[in-house]
Amino acid sequence: MPPRPNSAAVPEADRPIAYMQRTRDWYLALGYGNPYVWVYHTDVPFQPLTKPLAHSRVALITTAAPYQPDKGNQGPGAAYNAAAKFYSVYSGDTGSDHDLRIAHVAIDRKHTRMEDSGTWFPLPALRHAAAQGRVQLAKRFHGAPTNRSQQHTIDVDCPEILARCVEDEADAAILVPNCPVCHQSVSLIARHLEANGVATVVMGCAKDIVEHCGVPRFLFSDFPLGNSAGRPHDPQSQTTTLELALRLLESAAGPRTTVQSPLRWSDNSDWKLDYCNPERLSPEEIRRLREEAEGARETAREIREAKLIA
């Protein structure tokens, strides 16, 4: 008897992007050898909430950068800007509005234009949830650098963010990454926080990277990178995405709990084939992108060395 068709089968083009393989193929196409090795863990720490969510103080951790007017274009549609990166943990008052941008990371620039910060920095939605009594909001949010050095993240950034969360008496943390390496960095931070008594949930778009690293709780939105907190110019989407993360924070029974948002980016999944796909580029475009990548790498190296030495 022939097998019965599976009505739940997902077409290949509509499956989550395999970012680890996609970025490997991309950099090989640009002429770079020695492919990046992503962090993998078999064990995952897990810290249950110790009190009801309504009485839990929640910290927000972001990889977005404070806008720096002297560092070039960081606005909607801006190209990659290595000069706009940051290299040490920073904090900000959650009671105020902030201009944080993501022009400096490898987000999906073709399918989103970085016009609505609510898609990558859900502080307004979190403040609203706190006003409704859903959670208590920690007095500060924290910026997590993504230096591409896993050891630096583990040895320097993880302990620093933990210290600031402890100082703010945070019971839990929501971590919101943007680019592929951002997803790995916040996963490492989530693991460190969890191992030291702070419950966490990662809101992200790169499913394979987060699950490969291993985190306690992960809300996956199958959106272009840079939209971990919901669709742009869609407040309901952002509210729904945050609520899904809060429910996961309070309901997960153990580590490696992934929940996929039911929201779709669009009815057409063709956008997934564009991200870092050399098959969709001409040889001339690949050469141009290689030159741009070399310039950005040199800029980032100079700034990183100066910042870290200082």
Order of alpha helices (4+ residues) and beta strands (2+ residues): alpha-beta-beta-beta-beta-alpha-beta-beta-alpha-beta-alpha-beta-alpha-beta-alpha-beta-alpha
